[in-house]
Amino acid sequence: MTTASTTPTTGGRLPHPSNWLRFAGILGIVVGLLNIVGGFAAILRSHYLVVGSSGVLIFNLTAWGIIWLVAGVLMVIAGVGILQGAMWARTLGIVLAALVILGQFAYAGAFPIWSLIVVALAVVVIYGLVVPPRGSLA
């Protein structure tokens, strides 16, 4: 005798995202938009950005602008996916937030306060994505 499963399949989505996931999704979008703005500023108006004597580690300012622009677009996409409850978006959000943290350490020589703020926001995004939803077993 077979029994039918009463658990609806959601296609890899959580049926009811937690408030932490919603917060992480919105904050991921905000961090992504901040990275997009910073990327455009570094690419289009690099003479407006005053870089200290220590400069930017590894690449020049235009290269970092492109990196932040791509990272920002991907973070916005991940944030929208998180708000829709997609599991791939949670994974992508964690990976991107971790990469943003690493990238900000290289960027911190030029803009230490900005880097510190973005690192703090990215840590909160990771926390919100890792905390299990209420009532889950994981």
Summary of the structure (lengths in Angstrom):
residues: 138
radius of gyration: 18.1
end to end distance: 30.9
largest distance: 75.5
contacts: 429
relative contact order: 0.19
helix: 67%
strand: 1%
